[in-house]
Amino acid sequence: MPHWKNVLSKLASNADDHFDELLSQYKRRSGRIRPIQVVPYRGFGNAEEVYLRGRVLEDREIPQATDKDSVWRNLLSMYERVHSREVSNVQVQLLLGGNTHIATTNAEGYFEFRLNITEPLSTTHAWHRAEVKLIEPFVADSGGVSAEGHILVPPPTSQFGVISDIDDTILVSSVTNRIRMARLAFLNNARTRLPFPGVAAFYRALESGPETTLFNPVFYVSSSPWNFYDLLTDFCDVQNIPKGPLMLRDMGFDKDQFLVGDSVRHKTVQIEHIMRICRDLPFVLIGDSGEQDPKIYLQVLNDYPNRVKVIYIREVFRKRHLERRRKQFAELAAEAQRLNVPMLLVKDTVEAAEHAASIGLIDPDAIPGIRADKRTNEIAPTTLKQAEEE
């Protein structure tokens, strides 16, 4: 980063943090603070350590989405998400079995736990429940605020993990068209946005593995902001897409970059964070051609040789850039192949699933179900058709 940008980034970050802290202190002194909520995001770990991130916020009381919500209701809910009110400099405690740790929220209300496991966790299940609670009642009636967190620890029987992008990989987002992307994001909700056809069945097949009795963990990495966390997890639940940790990004300023939001840097850091903690697993990487996923995954492949089994890239090139982008992709795929990892450009989910079955990642008997799921999604009115027709 040029020197002037580095200086500007630090000044903007310091000013942003200082303003947030002053606003938080004012609200506490004046009593003008809404009910507090602790929001733990799904964590993950191994037998020796776990990682969990979350946030302490004023409760905006966003209503549960329905498929009958109006455009204005959806727009208002998105406004409430974007204009979150964080609570800084308060202590939060994580309780996981006999393990405990305390963290303090930063200027944006985020807390982060990196907990060394001293009391062993059960290996009979992958997901572990934890309690995350506020231990500093800084305003009246705020004591006793807590929430249930969930931490994924892949069992010893897991054969591989899956790391997937979200936008234009499982969720129709039209990232290459900013106006259309904004319309899809702000005027819909978790129940009116649908996945790319067949994605849910394919990811369930990957989670089950070739013997259908295994458990392979699925992780999601996206450049979407943490403010959209509830929307994305609800979307996956509604569509029966496997539950997994989401690694999103912060909104605002950062000392290392002028505006937080460098997609390449963010995704690379988060993917490699997952691979460091889940150090015994190889991974399947899934993304799309609309942004920088092929370049990001190739970088990960270079940084972690022998840890990637295959890379699937959904083709979402715009027609006017089709030939040039395909040529660029072919060069990246050739470089991946030199590292003995196939990087495949696939037109749809079924093509990826058929290849996955051929190399032993999923049960071949799952293919008919994936095809059927794809047909069902294509028949139903979806945001994919809306995006294609506009």
GIMO-V126013 format. One record per residue. N is the residue number from 1. RES is the residue in three letters. PHI is phi in radians with two decimals (999 if undefined). PSI is psi in whole degrees, -180 to 180 (NA if undefined). D_FIRST is the distance of its C-alpha to the first C-alpha in whole Angstrom. Layout:
# GIMO-V126013
n=N res=RES phi=PHI psi=PSI d_first=D_FIRST
n=N res=RES phi=PHI psi=PSI d_first=D_FIRST
This chain:
# GIMO-V126013
n=1 res=MET phi=999 psi=133 d_first=0
n=2 res=PRO phi=-0.98 psi=153 d_first=4
n=3 res=HIS phi=-1.01 psi=-44 d_first=6
n=4 res=TRP phi=-1.14 psi=-35 d_first=8
n=5 res=LYS phi=-1.21 psi=-36 d_first=6
n=6 res=ASN phi=-1.11 psi=-44 d_first=6
n=7 res=VAL phi=-1.11 psi=-46 d_first=10
n=8 res=LEU phi=-1.10 psi=-38 d_first=11
n=9 res=SER phi=-1.08 psi=-45 d_first=10
n=10 res=LYS phi=-1.16 psi=-41 d_first=12
n=11 res=LEU phi=-1.12 psi=-45 d_first=15
n=12 res=ALA phi=-1.14 psi=-41 d_first=15
n=13 res=SER phi=-1.11 psi=-45 d_first=15
n=14 res=ASN phi=-1.11 psi=-42 d_first=18
n=15 res=ALA phi=-1.15 psi=-41 d_first=20
n=16 res=ASP phi=-1.09 psi=-47 d_first=20
n=17 res=ASP phi=-1.11 psi=-42 d_first=21
n=18 res=HIS phi=-1.14 psi=-42 d_first=24
n=19 res=PHE phi=-1.10 psi=-45 d_first=25
n=20 res=ASP phi=-1.06 psi=-41 d_first=26
n=21 res=GLU phi=-1.18 psi=-42 d_first=27
n=22 res=LEU phi=-1.10 psi=-42 d_first=30
n=23 res=LEU phi=-1.11 psi=-42 d_first=31
n=24 res=SER phi=-1.11 psi=-43 d_first=32
n=25 res=GLN phi=-1.13 psi=-41 d_first=34
n=26 res=TYR phi=-1.06 psi=-45 d_first=35
n=27 res=LYS phi=-1.12 psi=-38 d_first=37
n=28 res=ARG phi=-1.15 psi=-45 d_first=38
n=29 res=ARG phi=-1.17 psi=-38 d_first=40
n=30 res=SER phi=-1.51 psi=-11 d_first=41
n=31 res=GLY phi=1.32 psi=10 d_first=42
n=32 res=ARG phi=-1.60 psi=58 d_first=40
n=33 res=ILE phi=-2.24 psi=136 d_first=39
n=34 res=ARG phi=-1.30 psi=172 d_first=39
n=35 res=PRO phi=-0.95 psi=145 d_first=41
n=36 res=ILE phi=-1.68 psi=145 d_first=38
n=37 res=GLN phi=-2.28 psi=141 d_first=37
n=38 res=VAL phi=-1.71 psi=125 d_first=35
n=39 res=VAL phi=-2.06 psi=93 d_first=33
n=40 res=PRO phi=-1.43 psi=133 d_first=33
n=41 res=TYR phi=-1.54 psi=157 d_first=31
n=42 res=ARG phi=-1.05 psi=132 d_first=32
n=43 res=GLY phi=-1.86 psi=-178 d_first=31
n=44 res=PHE phi=-2.75 psi=168 d_first=32
n=45 res=GLY phi=-3.10 psi=-163 d_first=33
n=46 res=ASN phi=-2.37 psi=-169 d_first=35
n=47 res=ALA phi=-1.17 psi=-17 d_first=38
n=48 res=GLU phi=-1.88 psi=-25 d_first=36
n=49 res=GLU phi=-2.66 psi=152 d_first=33
n=50 res=VAL phi=-2.30 psi=156 d_first=32
n=51 res=TYR phi=-2.22 psi=131 d_first=29
n=52 res=LEU phi=-2.54 psi=134 d_first=30
n=53 res=ARG phi=-2.10 psi=156 d_first=28
n=54 res=GLY phi=-2.96 psi=-167 d_first=29
n=55 res=ARG phi=-2.63 psi=148 d_first=29
n=56 res=VAL phi=-1.89 psi=124 d_first=32
n=57 res=LEU phi=-2.36 psi=159 d_first=32
n=58 res=GLU phi=-1.26 psi=137 d_first=35
n=59 res=ASP phi=-1.29 psi=115 d_first=37
n=60 res=ARG phi=-1.49 psi=-6 d_first=37
n=61 res=GLU phi=0.95 psi=51 d_first=40
n=62 res=ILE phi=-1.27 psi=125 d_first=39
n=63 res=PRO phi=-1.22 psi=154 d_first=42
n=64 res=GLN phi=-1.09 psi=134 d_first=42
n=65 res=ALA phi=-1.27 psi=149 d_first=41
n=66 res=THR phi=-2.30 psi=163 d_first=44
n=67 res=ASP phi=-1.34 psi=-1 d_first=45
n=68 res=LYS phi=-1.84 psi=3 d_first=47
n=69 res=ASP phi=-1.08 psi=141 d_first=44
n=70 res=SER phi=-1.32 psi=165 d_first=44
n=71 res=VAL phi=-1.01 psi=-40 d_first=41
n=72 res=TRP phi=-1.17 psi=-37 d_first=41
n=73 res=ARG phi=-1.13 psi=-43 d_first=41
n=74 res=ASN phi=-1.12 psi=-42 d_first=38
n=75 res=LEU phi=-1.12 psi=-41 d_first=36
n=76 res=LEU phi=-1.12 psi=-42 d_first=37
n=77 res=SER phi=-1.09 psi=-40 d_first=36
n=78 res=MET phi=-1.17 psi=-36 d_first=32
n=79 res=TYR phi=-1.06 psi=-44 d_first=32
n=80 res=GLU phi=-1.11 psi=-37 d_first=33
n=81 res=ARG phi=-1.16 psi=-47 d_first=31
n=82 res=VAL phi=-1.15 psi=-39 d_first=28
n=83 res=HIS phi=-1.65 psi=58 d_first=29
n=84 res=SER phi=-1.22 psi=155 d_first=29
n=85 res=ARG phi=-2.08 psi=101 d_first=30
n=86 res=GLU phi=-1.44 psi=160 d_first=29
n=87 res=VAL phi=-2.09 psi=114 d_first=31
n=88 res=SER phi=-1.70 psi=160 d_first=29
n=89 res=ASN phi=1.01 psi=43 d_first=30
n=90 res=VAL phi=-2.15 psi=154 d_first=33
n=91 res=GLN phi=-1.62 psi=140 d_first=34
n=92 res=VAL phi=-2.28 psi=141 d_first=35
n=93 res=GLN phi=-2.01 psi=137 d_first=37
n=94 res=LEU phi=-1.83 psi=129 d_first=37
n=95 res=LEU phi=-2.12 psi=115 d_first=40
n=96 res=LEU phi=-2.28 psi=99 d_first=40
n=97 res=GLY phi=1.04 psi=-125 d_first=44
n=98 res=GLY phi=-1.61 psi=11 d_first=44
n=99 res=ASN phi=-1.80 psi=141 d_first=41
n=100 res=THR phi=-2.54 psi=154 d_first=39
n=101 res=HIS phi=-2.76 psi=153 d_first=36
n=102 res=ILE phi=-2.12 psi=137 d_first=34
n=103 res=ALA phi=-2.32 psi=162 d_first=31
n=104 res=THR phi=-2.06 psi=135 d_first=30
n=105 res=THR phi=-1.21 psi=146 d_first=28
n=106 res=ASN phi=-1.54 psi=-170 d_first=25
n=107 res=ALA phi=-1.09 psi=-25 d_first=24
n=108 res=GLU phi=-1.67 psi=8 d_first=24
n=109 res=GLY phi=1.48 psi=3 d_first=27
n=110 res=TYR phi=-1.44 psi=143 d_first=26
n=111 res=PHE phi=-2.16 psi=158 d_first=27
n=112 res=GLU phi=-2.53 psi=128 d_first=27
n=113 res=PHE phi=-1.96 psi=130 d_first=29
n=114 res=ARG phi=-2.17 psi=96 d_first=29
n=115 res=LEU phi=-1.84 psi=124 d_first=33
n=116 res=ASN phi=-1.38 psi=129 d_first=35
n=117 res=ILE phi=-1.43 psi=119 d_first=38
n=118 res=THR phi=-1.85 psi=-29 d_first=41
n=119 res=GLU phi=-1.85 psi=112 d_first=44
n=120 res=PRO phi=-0.95 psi=143 d_first=43
n=121 res=LEU phi=-1.59 psi=154 d_first=43
n=122 res=SER phi=-1.11 psi=142 d_first=45
n=123 res=THR phi=-1.78 psi=7 d_first=45
n=124 res=THR phi=-1.48 psi=-12 d_first=47
n=125 res=HIS phi=-2.53 psi=156 d_first=45
n=126 res=ALA phi=-1.51 psi=-36 d_first=41
n=127 res=TRP phi=-1.69 psi=134 d_first=40
n=128 res=HIS phi=-2.13 psi=133 d_first=41
n=129 res=ARG phi=-1.47 psi=142 d_first=41
n=130 res=ALA phi=-2.39 psi=156 d_first=40
n=131 res=GLU phi=-1.84 psi=132 d_first=40
n=132 res=VAL phi=-2.11 psi=118 d_first=37
n=133 res=LYS phi=-2.34 psi=151 d_first=39
n=134 res=LEU phi=-1.36 psi=127 d_first=38
n=135 res=ILE phi=-1.96 psi=5 d_first=40
n=136 res=GLU phi=-2.17 psi=98 d_first=39
n=137 res=PRO phi=-1.32 psi=81 d_first=41
n=138 res=PHE phi=-1.34 psi=-16 d_first=39
n=139 res=VAL phi=-2.31 psi=162 d_first=41
n=140 res=ALA phi=-1.00 psi=139 d_first=45
n=141 res=ASP phi=1.18 psi=15 d_first=46
n=142 res=SER phi=-1.69 psi=-8 d_first=42
n=143 res=GLY phi=-1.17 psi=152 d_first=44
n=144 res=GLY phi=1.42 psi=7 d_first=44
n=145 res=VAL phi=-1.34 psi=125 d_first=41
n=146 res=SER phi=-2.63 psi=170 d_first=40
n=147 res=ALA phi=-2.66 psi=157 d_first=39
n=148 res=GLU phi=-1.57 psi=127 d_first=40
n=149 res=GLY phi=-1.83 psi=160 d_first=37
n=150 res=HIS phi=-2.27 psi=130 d_first=37
n=151 res=ILE phi=-2.16 psi=127 d_first=36
n=152 res=LEU phi=-1.64 psi=122 d_first=36
n=153 res=VAL phi=-2.16 psi=105 d_first=37
n=154 res=PRO phi=-0.98 psi=132 d_first=38
n=155 res=PRO phi=-1.25 psi=163 d_first=41
n=156 res=PRO phi=-1.05 psi=-21 d_first=42
n=157 res=THR phi=-1.44 psi=-9 d_first=43
n=158 res=SER phi=-1.07 psi=134 d_first=40
n=159 res=GLN phi=-1.63 psi=-30 d_first=40
n=160 res=PHE phi=-2.85 psi=168 d_first=36
n=161 res=GLY phi=-2.03 psi=164 d_first=34
n=162 res=VAL phi=-2.12 psi=131 d_first=32
n=163 res=ILE phi=-2.08 psi=120 d_first=29
n=164 res=SER phi=-2.17 psi=141 d_first=28
n=165 res=ASP phi=-1.22 psi=169 d_first=26
n=166 res=ILE phi=-1.96 psi=-62 d_first=28
n=167 res=ASP phi=-1.15 psi=123 d_first=27
n=168 res=ASP phi=1.12 psi=15 d_first=29
n=169 res=THR phi=-2.00 psi=-52 d_first=30
n=170 res=ILE phi=-1.98 psi=-28 d_first=33
n=171 res=LEU phi=-2.00 psi=125 d_first=32
n=172 res=VAL phi=-1.14 psi=118 d_first=33
n=173 res=SER phi=-2.28 psi=-20 d_first=30
n=174 res=SER phi=0.94 psi=51 d_first=29
n=175 res=VAL phi=-1.07 psi=-28 d_first=25
n=176 res=THR phi=-1.33 psi=-8 d_first=25
n=177 res=ASN phi=-2.21 psi=100 d_first=27
n=178 res=ARG phi=-1.09 psi=-38 d_first=26
n=179 res=ILE phi=-1.17 psi=-45 d_first=29
n=180 res=ARG phi=-1.13 psi=-39 d_first=31
n=181 res=MET phi=-1.05 psi=-45 d_first=29
n=182 res=ALA phi=-1.11 psi=-40 d_first=29
n=183 res=ARG phi=-1.12 psi=-44 d_first=33
n=184 res=LEU phi=-1.13 psi=-40 d_first=33
n=185 res=ALA phi=-1.26 psi=-43 d_first=31
n=186 res=PHE phi=-1.65 psi=-19 d_first=32
n=187 res=LEU phi=-1.85 psi=4 d_first=36
n=188 res=ASN phi=-2.14 psi=-178 d_first=37
n=189 res=ASN phi=-2.50 psi=-174 d_first=37
n=190 res=ALA phi=-1.09 psi=-23 d_first=37
n=191 res=ARG phi=-1.71 psi=-11 d_first=41
n=192 res=THR phi=-1.88 psi=-6 d_first=40
n=193 res=ARG phi=-1.80 psi=134 d_first=37
n=194 res=LEU phi=-2.06 psi=159 d_first=38
n=195 res=PRO phi=-1.38 psi=170 d_first=37
n=196 res=PHE phi=-1.07 psi=142 d_first=37
n=197 res=PRO phi=-0.96 psi=128 d_first=40
n=198 res=GLY phi=1.54 psi=-6 d_first=41
n=199 res=VAL phi=-1.08 psi=-45 d_first=38
n=200 res=ALA phi=-1.03 psi=-48 d_first=40
n=201 res=ALA phi=-1.15 psi=-39 d_first=43
n=202 res=PHE phi=-1.11 psi=-45 d_first=40
n=203 res=TYR phi=-1.19 psi=-34 d_first=38
n=204 res=ARG phi=-1.14 psi=-37 d_first=41
n=205 res=ALA phi=-1.15 psi=-40 d_first=42
n=206 res=LEU phi=-1.12 psi=-41 d_first=39
n=207 res=GLU phi=-1.08 psi=-39 d_first=40
n=208 res=SER phi=-1.38 psi=-30 d_first=43
n=209 res=GLY phi=1.41 psi=-176 d_first=43
n=210 res=PRO phi=-1.21 psi=-20 d_first=46
n=211 res=GLU phi=-1.77 psi=-3 d_first=48
n=212 res=THR phi=1.05 psi=4 d_first=48
n=213 res=THR phi=-2.02 psi=2 d_first=48
n=214 res=LEU phi=-1.57 psi=179 d_first=45
n=215 res=PHE phi=-2.37 psi=112 d_first=42
n=216 res=ASN phi=-1.90 psi=123 d_first=38
n=217 res=PRO phi=-1.20 psi=146 d_first=36
n=218 res=VAL phi=-2.08 psi=129 d_first=33
n=219 res=PHE phi=-2.07 psi=150 d_first=30
n=220 res=TYR phi=-2.15 psi=129 d_first=28
n=221 res=VAL phi=-2.16 psi=128 d_first=24
n=222 res=SER phi=-2.54 psi=156 d_first=23
n=223 res=SER phi=-1.53 psi=2 d_first=20
n=224 res=SER phi=-1.14 psi=150 d_first=23
n=225 res=PRO phi=-1.32 psi=157 d_first=23
n=226 res=TRP phi=-1.03 psi=-23 d_first=25
n=227 res=ASN phi=-1.04 psi=-21 d_first=27
n=228 res=PHE phi=-1.71 psi=11 d_first=29
n=229 res=TYR phi=-0.99 psi=-48 d_first=30
n=230 res=ASP phi=-1.13 psi=-37 d_first=33
n=231 res=LEU phi=-1.12 psi=-43 d_first=33
n=232 res=LEU phi=-1.25 psi=-39 d_first=32
n=233 res=THR phi=-1.20 psi=-38 d_first=34
n=234 res=ASP phi=-1.11 psi=-42 d_first=37
n=235 res=PHE phi=-1.01 psi=-48 d_first=36
n=236 res=CYS phi=-1.12 psi=-40 d_first=37
n=237 res=ASP phi=-1.10 psi=-46 d_first=40
n=238 res=VAL phi=-1.07 psi=-40 d_first=41
n=239 res=GLN phi=-1.57 psi=3 d_first=41
n=240 res=ASN phi=1.06 psi=36 d_first=42
n=241 res=ILE phi=-1.49 psi=136 d_first=38
n=242 res=PRO phi=-0.87 psi=139 d_first=38
n=243 res=LYS phi=-1.19 psi=136 d_first=37
n=244 res=GLY phi=-2.85 psi=162 d_first=34
n=245 res=PRO phi=-1.10 psi=143 d_first=31
n=246 res=LEU phi=-1.94 psi=134 d_first=28
n=247 res=MET phi=-2.00 psi=102 d_first=24
n=248 res=LEU phi=-1.85 psi=-165 d_first=23
n=249 res=ARG phi=-2.25 psi=163 d_first=20
n=250 res=ASP phi=-1.43 psi=154 d_first=19
n=251 res=MET phi=-1.85 psi=138 d_first=19
n=252 res=GLY phi=2.24 psi=-149 d_first=18
n=253 res=PHE phi=-1.84 psi=154 d_first=15
n=254 res=ASP phi=-2.44 psi=149 d_first=13
n=255 res=LYS phi=-1.15 psi=-25 d_first=11
n=256 res=ASP phi=-1.67 psi=-10 d_first=8
n=257 res=GLN phi=-2.68 psi=148 d_first=8
n=258 res=PHE phi=-1.04 psi=-50 d_first=10
n=259 res=LEU phi=-2.14 psi=129 d_first=12
n=260 res=VAL phi=-1.07 psi=131 d_first=13
n=261 res=GLY phi=2.61 psi=10 d_first=14
n=262 res=ASP phi=-1.18 psi=105 d_first=12
n=263 res=SER phi=-1.09 psi=-44 d_first=15
n=264 res=VAL phi=-1.11 psi=-50 d_first=14
n=265 res=ARG phi=-1.09 psi=-47 d_first=13
n=266 res=HIS phi=-1.04 psi=-51 d_first=15
n=267 res=LYS phi=-1.14 psi=-41 d_first=18
n=268 res=THR phi=-1.08 psi=-46 d_first=17
n=269 res=VAL phi=-1.07 psi=-45 d_first=17
n=270 res=GLN phi=-1.22 psi=-40 d_first=20
n=271 res=ILE phi=-1.10 psi=-45 d_first=22
n=272 res=GLU phi=-1.23 psi=-28 d_first=22
n=273 res=HIS phi=-1.09 psi=-46 d_first=23
n=274 res=ILE phi=-1.06 psi=-44 d_first=26
n=275 res=MET phi=-1.21 psi=-31 d_first=27
n=276 res=ARG phi=-1.19 psi=-43 d_first=26
n=277 res=ILE phi=-1.31 psi=-42 d_first=29
n=278 res=CYS phi=-1.62 psi=62 d_first=31
n=279 res=ARG phi=-1.24 psi=-16 d_first=31
n=280 res=ASP phi=-1.61 psi=-2 d_first=34
n=281 res=LEU phi=-1.87 psi=139 d_first=34
n=282 res=PRO phi=-1.43 psi=166 d_first=33
n=283 res=PHE phi=-2.33 psi=150 d_first=31
n=284 res=VAL phi=-1.78 psi=127 d_first=32
n=285 res=LEU phi=-1.89 psi=131 d_first=29
n=286 res=ILE phi=-2.25 psi=130 d_first=29
n=287 res=GLY phi=-2.65 psi=-159 d_first=27
n=288 res=ASP phi=-2.41 psi=168 d_first=27
n=289 res=SER phi=-1.58 psi=2 d_first=26
n=290 res=GLY phi=-1.29 psi=-28 d_first=25
n=291 res=GLU phi=-2.10 psi=-120 d_first=21
n=292 res=GLN phi=-2.09 psi=17 d_first=19
n=293 res=ASP phi=-0.98 psi=-45 d_first=22
n=294 res=PRO phi=-1.02 psi=-42 d_first=23
n=295 res=LYS phi=-1.17 psi=-42 d_first=20
n=296 res=ILE phi=-1.09 psi=-46 d_first=19
n=297 res=TYR phi=-1.18 psi=-34 d_first=23
n=298 res=LEU phi=-1.16 psi=-38 d_first=22
n=299 res=GLN phi=-1.11 psi=-44 d_first=19
n=300 res=VAL phi=-1.05 psi=-42 d_first=22
n=301 res=LEU phi=-1.05 psi=-40 d_first=24
n=302 res=ASN phi=-1.21 psi=-38 d_first=23
n=303 res=ASP phi=-1.31 psi=-30 d_first=22
n=304 res=TYR phi=-2.24 psi=70 d_first=25
n=305 res=PRO phi=-1.07 psi=146 d_first=28
n=306 res=ASN phi=1.21 psi=14 d_first=31
n=307 res=ARG phi=-1.96 psi=-1 d_first=30
n=308 res=VAL phi=-2.07 psi=127 d_first=30
n=309 res=LYS phi=-1.53 psi=-43 d_first=33
n=310 res=VAL phi=-2.85 psi=154 d_first=33
n=311 res=ILE phi=-2.18 psi=124 d_first=30
n=312 res=TYR phi=-1.91 psi=128 d_first=31
n=313 res=ILE phi=-2.11 psi=118 d_first=30
n=314 res=ARG phi=-1.30 psi=132 d_first=31
n=315 res=GLU phi=-1.41 psi=116 d_first=31
n=316 res=VAL phi=-2.31 psi=30 d_first=30
n=317 res=PHE phi=-1.08 psi=142 d_first=29
n=318 res=ARG phi=-1.32 psi=147 d_first=30
n=319 res=LYS phi=-1.00 psi=-39 d_first=33
n=320 res=ARG phi=-1.24 psi=-16 d_first=32
n=321 res=HIS phi=-1.94 psi=10 d_first=29
n=322 res=LEU phi=-1.01 psi=-57 d_first=31
n=323 res=GLU phi=-1.14 psi=-43 d_first=32
n=324 res=ARG phi=-1.11 psi=-43 d_first=29
n=325 res=ARG phi=-1.22 psi=-36 d_first=27
n=326 res=ARG phi=-1.13 psi=-39 d_first=30
n=327 res=LYS phi=-1.12 psi=-43 d_first=29
n=328 res=GLN phi=-1.08 psi=-42 d_first=26
n=329 res=PHE phi=-1.12 psi=-41 d_first=27
n=330 res=ALA phi=-1.02 psi=-37 d_first=30
n=331 res=GLU phi=-1.16 psi=-41 d_first=27
n=332 res=LEU phi=-1.18 psi=-41 d_first=25
n=333 res=ALA phi=-1.12 psi=-37 d_first=29
n=334 res=ALA phi=-1.14 psi=-38 d_first=30
n=335 res=GLU phi=-1.16 psi=-40 d_first=27
n=336 res=ALA phi=-1.10 psi=-40 d_first=28
n=337 res=GLN phi=-1.11 psi=-34 d_first=32
n=338 res=ARG phi=-1.12 psi=-22 d_first=31
n=339 res=LEU phi=-1.67 psi=13 d_first=30
n=340 res=ASN phi=1.15 psi=31 d_first=33
n=341 res=VAL phi=-2.21 psi=122 d_first=32
n=342 res=PRO phi=-1.26 psi=131 d_first=33
n=343 res=MET phi=-2.02 psi=111 d_first=31
n=344 res=LEU phi=-1.91 psi=133 d_first=33
n=345 res=LEU phi=-1.61 psi=114 d_first=32
n=346 res=VAL phi=-2.00 psi=144 d_first=35
n=347 res=LYS phi=-1.40 psi=-27 d_first=37
n=348 res=ASP phi=-2.75 psi=179 d_first=38
n=349 res=THR phi=-1.17 psi=-38 d_first=38
n=350 res=VAL phi=-1.08 psi=-40 d_first=42
n=351 res=GLU phi=-1.07 psi=-43 d_first=40
n=352 res=ALA phi=-1.13 psi=-42 d_first=38
n=353 res=ALA phi=-1.13 psi=-41 d_first=41
n=354 res=GLU phi=-1.11 psi=-39 d_first=43
n=355 res=HIS phi=-1.19 psi=-42 d_first=41
n=356 res=ALA phi=-1.04 psi=-40 d_first=40
n=357 res=ALA phi=-1.16 psi=-37 d_first=44
n=358 res=SER phi=-1.20 psi=-23 d_first=44
n=359 res=ILE phi=-1.89 psi=12 d_first=42
n=360 res=GLY phi=1.45 psi=21 d_first=44
n=361 res=LEU phi=-1.51 psi=-31 d_first=41
n=362 res=ILE phi=-2.32 psi=163 d_first=43
n=363 res=ASP phi=-1.25 psi=126 d_first=47
n=364 res=PRO phi=-0.97 psi=-27 d_first=48
n=365 res=ASP phi=-1.18 psi=-12 d_first=51
n=366 res=ALA phi=-1.39 psi=-16 d_first=48
n=367 res=ILE phi=-1.04 psi=-47 d_first=47
n=368 res=PRO phi=-1.01 psi=-38 d_first=50
n=369 res=GLY phi=-1.17 psi=-36 d_first=49
n=370 res=ILE phi=-1.19 psi=-41 d_first=45
n=371 res=ARG phi=-1.09 psi=-43 d_first=47
n=372 res=ALA phi=-1.13 psi=-40 d_first=49
n=373 res=ASP phi=-1.10 psi=-40 d_first=46
n=374 res=LYS phi=-1.09 psi=-45 d_first=44
n=375 res=ARG phi=-1.10 psi=-41 d_first=47
n=376 res=THR phi=-1.08 psi=-45 d_first=48
n=377 res=ASN phi=-1.12 psi=-36 d_first=44
n=378 res=GLU phi=-1.27 psi=-32 d_first=45
n=379 res=ILE phi=-1.30 psi=-39 d_first=48
n=380 res=ALA phi=-1.18 psi=148 d_first=47
n=381 res=PRO phi=-1.19 psi=120 d_first=45
n=382 res=THR phi=-2.25 psi=164 d_first=41
n=383 res=THR phi=-1.19 psi=-20 d_first=38
n=384 res=LEU phi=-1.08 psi=-47 d_first=38
n=385 res=LYS phi=-1.12 psi=-38 d_first=41
n=386 res=GLN phi=-1.05 psi=-45 d_first=39
n=387 res=ALA phi=-1.16 psi=-39 d_first=36
n=388 res=GLU phi=-1.26 psi=-29 d_first=38
n=389 res=GLU phi=-1.45 psi=-19 d_first=40
n=390 res=GLU phi=-1.43 psi=NA d_first=38
